[in-house]
Structures are given as structure tokens and as C-alpha cells.
Amino acid sequence: MAKKQKVSTLYRVMQGDCRFPIAQRLLVSGDRYPEIKAFNGMTTDILLPGQRIRIPSDSRNAVGADQEILAQQHGREAKSVDSGDGENV
């Protein structure tokens, strides 16, 4: 049986970023910020400038293809990646 692969957006953390506003911009709701921590297997709430994190892309994500445009508007980097094995992060 083929392993179901999750699709995500690669996001580069900027100075002053926090998970809530990132979730608000890229996942439509800031209330989804715990998903960022869980999706990345984070054990801390600390985000460092330059750190690359995966933002889940799923059916609840109303932003969809607009993530890249939104990221560019905010001076961020976003691109779709295959996160099936975590090697693309």
C-alpha cells in the first residue's frame, strides 16, 4: 500500500515571527498555530530567524495556491514541497 504523502509549504522564519500570526496569514486562522508545532515535530515554542518550517496544506486551508503570493507580499519565502519523508525541509 502506498504511503499517503502530505503536502506542505516551506516557510522561512523572519525576525519577530510567531506561530499565531504565521497561522493567521497562511492557514487563514491563527487558532491553527498548534498544527505548525505538531506538523514540524517541534519540542519548543521558539522560532529562530532563518529557520525553515513546514506549513500544512490540506482541505481546511482556504488559502491554497495563494500562499506563495501572500508570502511574497510579506517578504517571506514559501513553496510547495513533498513532505512525505521530511527530507525536503
DAVEN-V756619 format. One record per residue. N is the residue number from 1. RES is the residue in one small letter. SS is DSSP state (A for helix, B for strand, O for the rest). PSI is psi in whole degrees, 0 to 359 (999 if undefined). D_LAST is the distance of its C-alpha to the last C-alpha in whole Angstrom. Layout:
n | res | ss | psi | d_last
N | RES | SS | PSI | D_LAST
N | RES | SS | PSI | D_LAST
This chain:
n | res | ss | psi | d_last
1 | m | O | 134 | 25
2 | a | O | 140 | 21
3 | k | O | 129 | 18
4 | k | O | 125 | 18
5 | q | O | 137 | 14
6 | k | O | 143 | 13
7 | v | B | 141 | 12
8 | s | B | 171 | 10
9 | t | B | 132 | 9
10 | l | B | 128 | 7
11 | y | B | 132 | 9
12 | r | B | 121 | 10
13 | v | O | 135 | 13
14 | m | O | 162 | 16
15 | q | O | 129 | 19
16 | g | O | 358 | 21
17 | d | O | 145 | 18
18 | c | O | 158 | 19
19 | r | A | 323 | 17
20 | f | A | 307 | 21
21 | p | A | 330 | 21
22 | i | A | 313 | 17
23 | a | A | 322 | 18
24 | q | A | 317 | 21
25 | r | A | 317 | 20
26 | l | A | 342 | 17
27 | l | O | 9 | 19
28 | v | O | 330 | 22
29 | s | O | 127 | 23
30 | g | A | 337 | 22
31 | d | A | 349 | 24
32 | r | A | 7 | 20
33 | y | A | 327 | 19
34 | p | A | 335 | 19
35 | e | A | 327 | 16
36 | i | A | 314 | 14
37 | k | A | 314 | 14
38 | a | A | 317 | 15
39 | f | A | 327 | 12
40 | n | O | 0 | 10
41 | g | O | 33 | 12
42 | m | O | 143 | 13
43 | t | O | 0 | 17
44 | t | O | 161 | 18
45 | d | O | 0 | 18
46 | i | O | 130 | 18
47 | l | O | 136 | 15
48 | l | O | 140 | 15
49 | p | O | 134 | 15
50 | g | O | 343 | 13
51 | q | O | 142 | 10
52 | r | B | 126 | 7
53 | i | B | 155 | 7
54 | r | B | 136 | 7
55 | i | B | 122 | 11
56 | p | B | 139 | 12
57 | s | B | 118 | 14
58 | d | O | 184 | 18
59 | s | O | 338 | 21
60 | r | O | 352 | 22
61 | n | O | 99 | 20
62 | a | O | 344 | 23
63 | v | O | 316 | 21
64 | g | O | 237 | 19
65 | a | O | 344 | 19
66 | d | A | 355 | 20
67 | q | A | 317 | 17
68 | e | A | 317 | 16
69 | i | A | 314 | 20
70 | l | A | 317 | 20
71 | a | A | 319 | 17
72 | q | A | 322 | 19
73 | q | A | 331 | 22
74 | h | O | 13 | 21
75 | g | O | 30 | 19
76 | r | O | 170 | 16
77 | e | O | 128 | 13
78 | a | B | 138 | 12
79 | k | B | 150 | 11
80 | s | B | 139 | 10
81 | v | B | 154 | 8
82 | d | B | 115 | 9
83 | s | O | 22 | 7
84 | g | O | 319 | 10
85 | d | O | 2 | 9
86 | g | O | 1 | 6
87 | e | O | 346 | 6
88 | n | O | 4 | 4
89 | v | O | 999 | 0
